[in-house]
Amino acid sequence: MVRDDKRDQRKELKQLIGLINLNSNQDKNWEDFRIVFERVHEHFFDSLKKHSDTLTSSDLRLAALIKMNLGSADIATMLGISQNSLRISRYRLRKKLHIQEGESLSSFIQRL
């Protein structure tokens, strides 16, 4: 399809290939970050997983960034999502970790 003469298709496919490559790089960057993060906070992910066995890799990324005391705007930028999406992700993480209403997600994560 890339070699096809239709310019619009070619352009869209090149953009799609670029997004795939970007996601691949982000996954590698996350893996590198996770290794360094675990050296500093040795048992953080294990402690987190004790509270819920349904945590996804996205949940772990979010928790690690919260643990680093980053602000919402910075976290949203690093994850490539909007502030509203971040708010929803934080809410879902709170539910998965069974954090009671009134308790701060950030405080909970800092204690781990």
Secondary structure, 3 states (H helix, E strand, C coil): CCCCCCHHHHHHHHHHHHHHHHHHHHHHHHHHHHHHHHHHCCCHHHHHHHHCCCCCHHHHHHHHHHHCCCCHHHHHHHHCCCHHHHHHHHHHHHHHCCCCCCCCHHHHHHHC
